[in-house]
Amino acid sequence: MIRYALAPRWWFMHLVVAALFVGCIKLGLWQWDAGHVVDAEDSGLGGHLRNDIYAVQWWFFGAFGLWFWTRFLRDQKVADEEWQAEAARESAESPDSLTS
């Protein structure tokens, strides 16, 4: 699986997924920090809790994106292997190989 995932055809998407993951982590950290800034207008716990939940939600989005990407690569590898097996079967069954 590692060799398949490191093929050059996936490099760009690896960079995109990595950038989105880092973005989600940074947004979660920003949301966490925003919830812990002392605000004179909102001295209650509600604002902090809401921002903390949003921060965890951003981190969950990042983890889900990584999970989805690995799942996509695994499914794509299976599809490519099936396609190669089908192409090999069709090649073996071609009319040229049947004439003997």
Secondary structure, 3 states (H helix, E strand, C coil): CHHHHCCHHHHHHHHHHHHHHHHHHHHHHHHHHHHCCCCCCCCCCHHHHHHHHHHHHHHHHHHHHHHHHHHHHHHHHHHHHHHHHHHHHHHHCCHHHHCC
